[in-house]
Amino acid sequence: MQTSNLRQLRCYVVTLALVLAWTTPSMAATVLQFWHWWLDAPQFEDVVQRFNESHPDIKVESIGLPQQGRESKVIAAMATDARPDILMATRAEVIYFADIKAIIPIEPYLDKLGIDLNQFYPTEVAAFRWDGQLWTLPMPTVGGNESLIFYNRSLLAQAGIPENALNTWTDLEVLARKVNRWENNQLNLLGFDVATYNRYNAILYANAGDLLSPDLRNVQFNNATGIEALEWMVDYTTNFNHGLDALTQFTKGGGLTARFREGKLAAMFSGISKYAGFKKEGQIDFGIALVPYNDRNPNATHRGIAGNLFGWGYVIPADSTPEKRDAALEFIKFLTTSMDGGCRFLQSLGRPSPLRRCNASRIYLDTNPDWDVVGRALESDVPYPMTPVYNDIQTIFDKMYAQIMGQKIPAQQALEDLARRSQAVLDAYWKNK
């Protein structure tokens, strides 16, 4: 009798458990609205799907937005309740939002998340530090975008220039002598150009120079190193490329990229993000090299800058609830550190990852014979000295650049003026801060 009752009790307990399982609603997943700008890479949706499948308690709603009007939309949204739970932001935006305390730092949560920063290239982490804190993790790389040049193998071969002979400023001068061609008083074939787009930052760092002091409070480009870099750019434009007007005419209708595709430009500044596109087009046989340095300066070497023109991070609004914050951190961890997340995605694009172990994959080596050059760039790049007033200073440079390259203002005089005006912007910012 006792045995029968015990069996009945067990059956009742099992039945009750099944009923409760069927009738009790499961705990709702934490929903995260995620704004990003990967519309040109449909593979990104696979990343979000893999995360959602592996994290049933979190649901990331992927919202891809067009690039047009992106900056104004982001700034406006972050100031209202319409902001997303996770935002894909440029490096400049990350620094700006961190400065006004609109986002949370990620550093206090690294141990809990089990994230070791040593798995990243140092510059990839340093680029997103501000005010003593790390505010996000990168994906893709900030490095390798402003420290590379693409070159046309056929044009170099025709000029008798070895592919490994594009290392220094002297090499660029030789390139111009051997490649530049004129037809009907117009430039028809060009070796290299430093004038039609503001590349002073890249040339400055390739001459062992620095834009700002380490504490970001003072300009440092208005010294002998900075003057030498700018004067070399003016001399190269004038003496080898016959001036800014000739280059402007040459690049009309598509710019340098169009001339490179047409096989009329031997080498050009570019970034690894452009590699897959050129490769897919198959119009020219091209290779990549590090930005040449000033071989007449014993302190100069291959030293690229990172995070000036490019660089993306993923940030969380400061007023995020603990529940959404923790869920967002899990997604950022997956996106930036998982081999099945950002790594797999970037491999599908042929773009490097901030993670060293990801870039060791044979996938890259099989598609890019110059992959070792990319690795050297990621290891040697240094962060561009970004501040919340970055755009104000950059605008001062850009507005004066054509006048300098066109020899309307002497290089030294221009740098003195640029330094004075840039320093005033910095002083005003630090005073208010």
One Martini backbone bead per residue (centre of mass of N, CA, C, O) as a GRO file, in nm:
protein
  433
    1MET     BB    1   0.059   0.062  -0.022
    2GLN     BB    2   0.301   0.253   0.004
    3THR     BB    3   0.412   0.203  -0.280
    4SER     BB    4   0.163   0.306  -0.435
    5ASN     BB    5   0.165   0.595  -0.323
    6LEU     BB    6   0.446   0.672  -0.421
    7ARG     BB    7   0.384   0.639  -0.720
    8GLN     BB    8   0.157   0.848  -0.731
    9LEU     BB    9   0.328   1.088  -0.638
   10ARG     BB   10   0.529   1.085  -0.868
   11CYS     BB   11   0.328   1.122  -1.096
   12TYR     BB   12   0.224   1.394  -0.997
   13VAL     BB   13   0.490   1.551  -1.010
   14VAL     BB   14   0.548   1.507  -1.308
   15THR     BB   15   0.284   1.626  -1.416
   16LEU     BB   16   0.314   1.907  -1.288
   17ALA     BB   17   0.580   1.981  -1.433
   18LEU     BB   18   0.465   1.962  -1.720
   19VAL     BB   19   0.244   2.171  -1.690
   20LEU     BB   20   0.425   2.408  -1.609
   21ALA     BB   21   0.599   2.401  -1.866
   22TRP     BB   22   0.352   2.455  -2.060
   23THR     BB   23   0.217   2.721  -1.899
   24THR     BB   24   0.482   2.865  -1.847
   25PRO     BB   25   0.635   3.133  -1.936
   26SER     BB   26   0.903   3.230  -2.080
   27MET     BB   27   1.168   3.418  -2.063
   28ALA     BB   28   1.236   3.699  -2.198
   29ALA     BB   29   1.421   3.839  -2.417
   30THR     BB   30   1.674   4.054  -2.472
   31VAL     BB   31   1.637   4.350  -2.651
   32LEU     BB   32   1.844   4.473  -2.925
   33GLN     BB   33   1.931   4.772  -3.073
   34PHE     BB   34   2.123   4.776  -3.385
   35TRP     BB   35   2.348   4.998  -3.525
   36HIS     BB   36   2.463   4.994  -3.871
   37TRP     BB   37   2.719   4.991  -4.173
   38TRP     BB   38   2.669   4.684  -4.348
   39LEU     BB   39   2.518   4.694  -4.634
   40ASP     BB   40   2.774   4.591  -4.821
   41ALA     BB   41   2.752   4.327  -4.603
   42PRO     BB   42   2.548   4.057  -4.580
   43GLN     BB   43   2.721   3.872  -4.384
   44PHE     BB   44   2.646   4.015  -4.114
   45GLU     BB   45   2.375   3.867  -4.055
   46ASP     BB   46   2.514   3.602  -3.971
   47VAL     BB   47   2.633   3.704  -3.709
   48VAL     BB   48   2.368   3.771  -3.566
   49GLN     BB   49   2.244   3.490  -3.589
   50ARG     BB   50   2.462   3.335  -3.431
   51PHE     BB   51   2.418   3.483  -3.170
   52ASN     BB   52   2.117   3.426  -3.123
   53GLU     BB   53   2.149   3.114  -3.121
   54SER     BB   54   2.374   3.123  -2.874
   55HIS     BB   55   2.157   3.352  -2.736
   56PRO     BB   56   1.838   3.307  -2.623
   57ASP     BB   57   1.838   3.567  -2.409
   58ILE     BB   58   1.909   3.718  -2.684
   59LYS     BB   59   1.801   3.996  -2.910
   60VAL     BB   60   1.922   4.107  -3.212
   61GLU     BB   61   1.846   4.404  -3.387
   62SER     BB   62   1.916   4.462  -3.713
   63ILE     BB   63   2.024   4.800  -3.830
   64GLY     BB   64   2.071   4.913  -4.142
   65LEU     BB   65   2.248   5.200  -4.258
   66PRO     BB   66   2.311   5.463  -4.436
   67GLN     BB   67   2.566   5.688  -4.498
   68GLN     BB   68   2.378   5.904  -4.549
   69GLY     BB   69   2.370   6.110  -4.274
   70ARG     BB   70   2.504   5.960  -4.034
   71GLU     BB   71   2.622   6.166  -3.830
   72SER     BB   72   2.363   6.331  -3.767
   73LYS     BB   73   2.193   6.089  -3.675
   74VAL     BB   74   2.369   6.003  -3.437
   75ILE     BB   75   2.378   6.264  -3.272
   76ALA     BB   76   2.071   6.293  -3.241
   77ALA     BB   77   2.001   6.014  -3.114
   78MET     BB   78   2.194   6.032  -2.855
   79ALA     BB   79   1.998   6.286  -2.746
   80THR     BB   80   1.775   6.063  -2.731
   81ASP     BB   81   1.531   5.800  -2.712
   82ALA     BB   82   1.625   5.688  -3.014
   83ARG     BB   83   1.843   5.528  -2.927
   84PRO     BB   84   2.037   5.272  -2.925
   85ASP     BB   85   2.189   4.997  -2.760
   86ILE     BB   86   2.378   4.981  -3.018
   87LEU     BB   87   2.676   5.137  -3.167
   88MET     BB   88   2.822   5.214  -3.467
   89ALA     BB   89   3.139   5.383  -3.442
   90THR     BB   90   3.354   5.602  -3.483
   91ARG     BB   91   3.632   5.709  -3.343
   92ALA     BB   92   3.548   6.005  -3.312
   93GLU     BB   93   3.275   5.936  -3.174
   94VAL     BB   94   3.378   5.786  -2.931
   95ILE     BB   95   3.535   6.023  -2.811
   96TYR     BB   96   3.299   6.218  -2.793
   97PHE     BB   97   3.104   6.044  -2.617
   98ALA     BB   98   3.304   6.008  -2.386
   99ASP     BB   99   3.343   6.312  -2.315
  100ILE     BB  100   3.010   6.342  -2.261
  101LYS     BB  101   2.900   6.075  -2.125
  102ALA     BB  102   2.717   5.882  -2.340
  103ILE     BB  103   2.899   5.640  -2.252
  104ILE     BB  104   3.041   5.338  -2.171
  105PRO     BB  105   3.286   5.172  -2.039
  106ILE     BB  106   3.455   4.854  -2.086
  107GLU     BB  107   3.681   4.797  -1.877
  108PRO     BB  108   3.515   4.703  -1.609
  109TYR     BB  109   3.420   4.418  -1.787
  110LEU     BB  110   3.655   4.232  -1.881
  111ASP     BB  111   3.679   4.015  -1.661
  112LYS     BB  112   3.386   3.912  -1.674
  113LEU     BB  113   3.422   3.844  -1.992
  114GLY     BB  114   3.718   3.735  -2.056
  115ILE     BB  115   3.914   3.971  -2.165
  116ASP     BB  116   4.215   3.981  -2.352
  117LEU     BB  117   4.409   4.239  -2.483
  118ASN     BB  118   4.656   4.065  -2.605
  119GLN     BB  119   4.495   3.966  -2.870
  120PHE     BB  120   4.563   4.240  -2.966
  121TYR     BB  121   4.662   4.497  -3.121
  122PRO     BB  122   4.771   4.771  -2.966
  123THR     BB  123   4.639   4.994  -3.149
  124GLU     BB  124   4.343   4.892  -3.132
  125VAL     BB  125   4.319   4.981  -2.832
  126ALA     BB  126   4.445   5.269  -2.811
  127ALA     BB  127   4.234   5.413  -3.005
  128PHE     BB  128   3.994   5.369  -2.753
  129ARG     BB  129   4.125   5.576  -2.571
  130TRP     BB  130   3.993   5.782  -2.290
  131ASP     BB  131   4.046   5.920  -1.999
  132GLY     BB  132   4.167   5.627  -1.890
  133GLN     BB  133   3.977   5.465  -2.099
  134LEU     BB  134   3.793   5.198  -2.233
  135TRP     BB  135   3.512   5.205  -2.477
  136THR     BB  136   3.606   4.975  -2.681
  137LEU     BB  137   3.598   4.752  -2.960
  138PRO     BB  138   3.726   4.643  -3.257
  139MET     BB  139   3.549   4.636  -3.591
  140PRO     BB  140   3.765   4.658  -3.759
  141THR     BB  141   4.047   4.792  -3.835
  142VAL     BB  142   4.248   5.080  -3.796
  143GLY     BB  143   4.459   4.945  -3.936
  144GLY     BB  144   4.575   4.951  -4.276
  145ASN     BB  145   4.448   5.241  -4.409
  146GLU     BB  146   4.721   5.463  -4.391
  147SER     BB  147   4.991   5.243  -4.444
  148LEU     BB  148   4.935   5.216  -4.762
  149ILE     BB  149   5.022   5.095  -5.091
  150PHE     BB  150   4.936   5.079  -5.425
  151TYR     BB  151   5.053   4.875  -5.706
  152ASN     BB  152   5.159   4.844  -6.044
  153ARG     BB  153   5.323   4.587  -6.180
  154SER     BB  154   5.344   4.662  -6.481
  155LEU     BB  155   5.460   4.952  -6.455
  156LEU     BB  156   5.714   4.870  -6.301
  157ALA     BB  157   5.828   4.678  -6.514
  158GLN     BB  158   5.846   4.887  -6.748
  159ALA     BB  159   6.046   5.073  -6.556
  160GLY     BB  160   6.245   4.882  -6.387
  161ILE     BB  161   6.091   4.824  -6.106
  162PRO     BB  162   6.099   4.684  -5.824
  163GLU     BB  163   5.871   4.585  -5.585
  164ASN     BB  164   6.094   4.643  -5.340
  165ALA     BB  165   6.118   4.974  -5.451
  166LEU     BB  166   5.890   5.118  -5.216
  167ASN     BB  167   6.023   5.260  -4.928
  168THR     BB  168   6.101   5.557  -5.021
  169TRP     BB  169   6.136   5.876  -5.125
  170THR     BB  170   6.345   5.809  -5.339
  171ASP     BB  171   6.170   5.597  -5.482
  172LEU     BB  172   5.949   5.804  -5.568
  173GLU     BB  173   6.137   5.970  -5.749
  174VAL     BB  174   6.209   5.742  -5.942
  175LEU     BB  175   5.924   5.681  -6.030
  176ALA     BB  176   5.868   5.953  -6.166
  177ARG     BB  177   6.098   5.949  -6.376
  178LYS     BB  178   6.001   5.661  -6.513
  179VAL     BB  179   5.672   5.718  -6.554
  180ASN     BB  180   5.622   5.988  -6.641
  181ARG     BB  181   5.379   6.125  -6.879
  182TRP     BB  182   5.332   6.311  -7.189
  183GLU     BB  183   5.040   6.468  -7.367
  184ASN     BB  184   4.969   6.753  -7.489
  185ASN     BB  185   5.059   6.889  -7.208
  186GLN     BB  186   4.965   6.619  -7.057
  187LEU     BB  187   4.906   6.409  -6.818
  188ASN     BB  188   4.915   6.034  -6.866
  189LEU     BB  189   5.140   5.937  -6.651
  190LEU     BB  190   5.174   5.818  -6.307
  191GLY     BB  191   5.337   5.750  -6.015
  192PHE     BB  192   5.275   5.984  -5.782
  193ASP     BB  193   5.068   6.131  -5.506
  194VAL     BB  194   5.043   6.431  -5.257
  195ALA     BB  195   4.816   6.674  -5.342
  196THR     BB  196   4.494   6.605  -5.397
  197TYR     BB  197   4.534   6.496  -5.099
  198ASN     BB  198   4.547   6.498  -4.756
  199ARG     BB  199   4.885   6.358  -4.653
  200TYR     BB  200   5.049   6.479  -4.415
  201ASN     BB  201   5.030   6.277  -4.185
  202ALA     BB  202   5.176   6.042  -4.325
  203ILE     BB  203   5.443   6.197  -4.389
  204LEU     BB  204   5.513   6.285  -4.105
  205TYR     BB  205   5.540   5.989  -3.984
  206ALA     BB  206   5.758   5.912  -4.213
  207ASN     BB  207   5.946   6.148  -4.045
  208ALA     BB  208   5.917   6.119  -3.725
  209GLY     BB  209   5.653   6.255  -3.656
  210ASP     BB  210   5.412   6.479  -3.483
  211LEU     BB  211   5.118   6.633  -3.414
  212LEU     BB  212   5.111   6.567  -3.104
  213SER     BB  213   5.130   6.541  -2.793
  214PRO     BB  214   5.082   6.290  -2.569
  215ASP     BB  215   4.859   6.484  -2.408
  216LEU     BB  216   4.705   6.663  -2.641
  217ARG     BB  217   4.792   6.994  -2.592
  218ASN     BB  218   5.015   7.001  -2.831
  219VAL     BB  219   5.172   7.099  -3.095
  220GLN     BB  220   5.435   6.925  -3.330
  221PHE     BB  221   5.457   7.008  -3.654
  222ASN     BB  222   5.628   7.298  -3.608
  223ASN     BB  223   5.899   7.167  -3.708
  224ALA     BB  224   6.156   7.040  -3.880
  225THR     BB  225   6.003   6.778  -3.954
  226GLY     BB  226   5.740   6.909  -4.061
  227ILE     BB  227   5.868   7.091  -4.274
  228GLU     BB  228   6.011   6.872  -4.438
  229ALA     BB  229   5.756   6.720  -4.522
  230LEU     BB  230   5.611   6.954  -4.672
  231GLU     BB  231   5.840   7.033  -4.867
  232TRP     BB  232   5.854   6.762  -5.010
  233MET     BB  233   5.566   6.769  -5.126
  234VAL     BB  234   5.605   7.025  -5.293
  235ASP     BB  235   5.852   6.934  -5.457
  236TYR     BB  236   5.725   6.682  -5.583
  237THR     BB  237   5.495   6.830  -5.726
  238THR     BB  238   5.676   7.031  -5.890
  239ASN     BB  239   5.933   6.859  -6.002
  240PHE     BB  240   5.765   6.581  -6.094
  241ASN     BB  241   5.434   6.681  -6.146
  242HIS     BB  242   5.394   6.989  -6.244
  243GLY     BB  243   5.181   7.039  -6.038
  244LEU     BB  244   4.854   7.084  -5.936
  245ASP     BB  245   4.713   7.138  -6.208
  246ALA     BB  246   4.801   6.878  -6.351
  247LEU     BB  247   4.668   6.686  -6.142
  248THR     BB  248   4.379   6.787  -6.164
  249GLN     BB  249   4.348   6.707  -6.460
  250PHE     BB  250   4.419   6.403  -6.428
  251THR     BB  251   4.175   6.348  -6.199
  252LYS     BB  252   3.949   6.405  -6.370
  253GLY     BB  253   3.712   6.185  -6.333
  254GLY     BB  254   3.761   5.989  -6.038
  255GLY     BB  255   4.044   6.020  -5.974
  256LEU     BB  256   4.290   5.812  -5.864
  257THR     BB  257   4.128   5.549  -5.876
  258ALA     BB  258   4.061   5.561  -6.178
  259ARG     BB  259   4.358   5.569  -6.279
  260PHE     BB  260   4.436   5.298  -6.157
  261ARG     BB  261   4.228   5.123  -6.309
  262GLU     BB  262   4.348   5.231  -6.599
  263GLY     BB  263   4.675   5.229  -6.576
  264LYS     BB  264   4.788   5.552  -6.495
  265LEU     BB  265   4.887   5.446  -6.202
  266ALA     BB  266   5.142   5.316  -6.006
  267ALA     BB  267   5.071   5.472  -5.723
  268MET     BB  268   4.880   5.460  -5.402
  269PHE     BB  269   4.692   5.548  -5.167
  270SER     BB  270   4.568   5.302  -4.926
  271GLY     BB  271   4.353   5.031  -4.815
  272ILE     BB  272   4.252   4.718  -4.713
  273SER     BB  273   3.945   4.768  -4.779
  274LYS     BB  274   4.017   4.777  -5.107
  275TYR     BB  275   4.127   4.502  -5.200
  276ALA     BB  276   3.881   4.324  -5.279
  277GLY     BB  277   3.775   4.509  -5.502
  278PHE     BB  278   4.020   4.500  -5.691
  279LYS     BB  279   4.032   4.193  -5.714
  280LYS     BB  280   3.749   4.150  -5.838
  281GLU     BB  281   3.785   4.322  -6.093
  282GLY     BB  282   4.072   4.259  -6.246
  283GLN     BB  283   4.219   4.502  -6.407
  284ILE     BB  284   4.475   4.470  -6.217
  285ASP     BB  285   4.809   4.415  -6.123
  286PHE     BB  286   4.854   4.412  -5.771
  287GLY     BB  287   5.012   4.565  -5.486
  288ILE     BB  288   5.160   4.596  -5.154
  289ALA     BB  289   5.274   4.867  -4.933
  290LEU     BB  290   5.439   5.063  -4.744
  291VAL     BB  291   5.484   5.365  -4.647
  292PRO     BB  292   5.708   5.572  -4.729
  293TYR     BB  293   6.021   5.693  -4.617
  294ASN     BB  294   6.277   5.898  -4.489
  295ASP     BB  295   6.607   5.824  -4.578
  296ARG     BB  296   6.734   6.113  -4.465
  297ASN     BB  297   6.617   6.006  -4.190
  298PRO     BB  298   6.741   5.822  -3.923
  299ASN     BB  299   6.444   5.814  -3.761
  300ALA     BB  300   6.309   5.687  -3.994
  301THR     BB  301   6.014   5.485  -4.080
  302HIS     BB  302   5.781   5.259  -4.081
  303ARG     BB  303   5.495   5.481  -3.992
  304GLY     BB  304   5.181   5.452  -3.927
  305ILE     BB  305   4.847   5.551  -3.922
  306ALA     BB  306   4.557   5.526  -3.698
  307GLY     BB  307   4.229   5.650  -3.687
  308ASN     BB  308   4.148   5.883  -3.888
  309LEU     BB  309   3.967   5.779  -4.137
  310PHE     BB  310   3.941   5.510  -3.967
  311GLY     BB  311   3.721   5.329  -3.752
  312TRP     BB  312   3.552   5.086  -3.542
  313GLY     BB  313   3.293   5.079  -3.293
  314TYR     BB  314   3.106   4.961  -2.987
  315VAL     BB  315   2.835   5.116  -2.818
  316ILE     BB  316   2.697   5.225  -2.493
  317PRO     BB  317   2.473   5.376  -2.336
  318ALA     BB  318   2.470   5.527  -2.024
  319ASP     BB  319   2.139   5.460  -1.968
  320SER     BB  320   2.158   5.173  -1.951
  321THR     BB  321   2.049   4.897  -1.847
  322PRO     BB  322   2.178   4.628  -1.697
  323GLU     BB  323   2.052   4.424  -1.889
  324LYS     BB  324   2.138   4.562  -2.159
  325ARG     BB  325   2.434   4.595  -2.102
  326ASP     BB  326   2.509   4.292  -2.070
  327ALA     BB  327   2.407   4.208  -2.349
  328ALA     BB  328   2.585   4.403  -2.514
  329LEU     BB  329   2.857   4.292  -2.417
  330GLU     BB  330   2.821   4.011  -2.540
  331PHE     BB  331   2.807   4.107  -2.833
  332ILE     BB  332   3.079   4.253  -2.845
  333LYS     BB  333   3.246   4.007  -2.782
  334PHE     BB  334   3.160   3.840  -3.027
  335LEU     BB  335   3.232   4.053  -3.250
  336THR     BB  336   3.557   4.096  -3.148
  337THR     BB  337   3.658   3.779  -3.038
  338SER     BB  338   3.520   3.581  -3.217
  339MET     BB  339   3.571   3.343  -3.461
  340ASP     BB  340   3.243   3.339  -3.528
  341GLY     BB  341   3.233   3.640  -3.579
  342GLY     BB  342   3.428   3.880  -3.687
  343CYS     BB  343   3.633   3.691  -3.813
  344ARG     BB  344   3.458   3.546  -4.023
  345PHE     BB  345   3.362   3.803  -4.159
  346LEU     BB  346   3.641   3.922  -4.247
  347GLN     BB  347   3.728   3.680  -4.415
  348SER     BB  348   3.498   3.718  -4.631
  349LEU     BB  349   3.638   4.015  -4.709
  350GLY     BB  350   3.961   4.027  -4.670
  351ARG     BB  351   3.987   4.142  -4.379
  352PRO     BB  352   4.130   4.239  -4.106
  353SER     BB  353   4.195   4.171  -3.773
  354PRO     BB  354   4.253   4.263  -3.439
  355LEU     BB  355   4.321   3.960  -3.435
  356ARG     BB  356   4.585   3.762  -3.460
  357ARG     BB  357   4.462   3.469  -3.489
  358CYS     BB  358   4.286   3.535  -3.735
  359ASN     BB  359   4.528   3.623  -3.939
  360ALA     BB  360   4.656   3.316  -3.949
  361SER     BB  361   4.489   3.233  -4.169
  362ARG     BB  362   4.482   3.076  -4.481
  363ILE     BB  363   4.271   3.248  -4.622
  364TYR     BB  364   4.455   3.495  -4.667
  365LEU     BB  365   4.701   3.367  -4.814
  366ASP     BB  366   4.527   3.265  -5.066
  367THR     BB  367   4.431   3.583  -5.150
  368ASN     BB  368   4.710   3.729  -5.025
  369PRO     BB  369   5.046   3.770  -5.104
  370ASP     BB  370   5.064   4.046  -4.897
  371TRP     BB  371   4.997   3.973  -4.592
  372ASP     BB  372   5.262   4.056  -4.445
  373VAL     BB  373   5.219   4.361  -4.481
  374VAL     BB  374   4.973   4.387  -4.305
  375GLY     BB  375   5.106   4.288  -4.042
  376ARG     BB  376   5.319   4.516  -4.031
  377ALA     BB  377   5.117   4.746  -4.007
  378LEU     BB  378   4.971   4.654  -3.742
  379GLU     BB  379   5.242   4.662  -3.570
  380SER     BB  380   5.343   4.979  -3.658
  381ASP     BB  381   5.115   5.133  -3.595
  382VAL     BB  382   4.976   5.448  -3.491
  383PRO     BB  383   4.785   5.655  -3.326
  384TYR     BB  384   4.592   5.896  -3.385
  385PRO     BB  385   4.556   6.212  -3.231
  386MET     BB  386   4.263   6.209  -3.072
  387THR     BB  387   3.997   6.449  -3.045
  388PRO     BB  388   3.702   6.628  -3.005
  389VAL     BB  389   3.860   6.854  -3.212
  390TYR     BB  390   3.944   6.722  -3.480
  391ASN     BB  391   3.769   6.859  -3.705
  392ASP     BB  392   3.871   7.148  -3.663
  393ILE     BB  393   4.168   7.092  -3.737
  394GLN     BB  394   4.128   6.949  -4.013
  395THR     BB  395   3.990   7.188  -4.154
  396ILE     BB  396   4.231   7.377  -4.151
  397PHE     BB  397   4.407   7.203  -4.331
  398ASP     BB  398   4.225   7.155  -4.582
  399LYS     BB  399   4.189   7.461  -4.666
  400MET     BB  400   4.522   7.497  -4.711
  401TYR     BB  401   4.642   7.274  -4.896
  402ALA     BB  402   4.618   7.382  -5.189
  403GLN     BB  403   4.795   7.633  -5.140
  404ILE     BB  404   5.051   7.482  -5.076
  405MET     BB  405   5.072   7.297  -5.333
  406GLY     BB  406   5.046   7.572  -5.517
  407GLN     BB  407   5.251   7.791  -5.391
  408LYS     BB  408   5.095   8.032  -5.219
  409ILE     BB  409   5.234   7.903  -4.958
  410PRO     BB  410   5.472   7.862  -4.757
  411ALA     BB  411   5.537   7.601  -4.562
  412GLN     BB  412   5.634   7.740  -4.301
  413GLN     BB  413   5.410   7.952  -4.282
  414ALA     BB  414   5.174   7.752  -4.278
  415LEU     BB  415   5.253   7.599  -4.017
  416GLU     BB  416   5.241   7.839  -3.828
  417ASP     BB  417   4.942   7.895  -3.875
  418LEU     BB  418   4.831   7.614  -3.809
  419ALA     BB  419   4.945   7.602  -3.520
  420ARG     BB  420   4.804   7.847  -3.402
  421ARG     BB  421   4.508   7.756  -3.463
  422SER     BB  422   4.521   7.474  -3.331
  423GLN     BB  423   4.604   7.565  -3.046
  424ALA     BB  424   4.348   7.729  -2.992
  425VAL     BB  425   4.157   7.487  -2.996
  426LEU     BB  426   4.291   7.327  -2.769
  427ASP     BB  427   4.283   7.539  -2.544
  428ALA     BB  428   3.975   7.566  -2.536
  429TYR     BB  429   3.911   7.279  -2.463
  430TRP     BB  430   4.086   7.243  -2.199
  431LYS     BB  431   3.960   7.474  -2.047
  432ASN     BB  432   3.666   7.361  -2.042
  433LYS     BB  433   3.746   7.074  -1.920
   0.00000   0.00000   0.00000
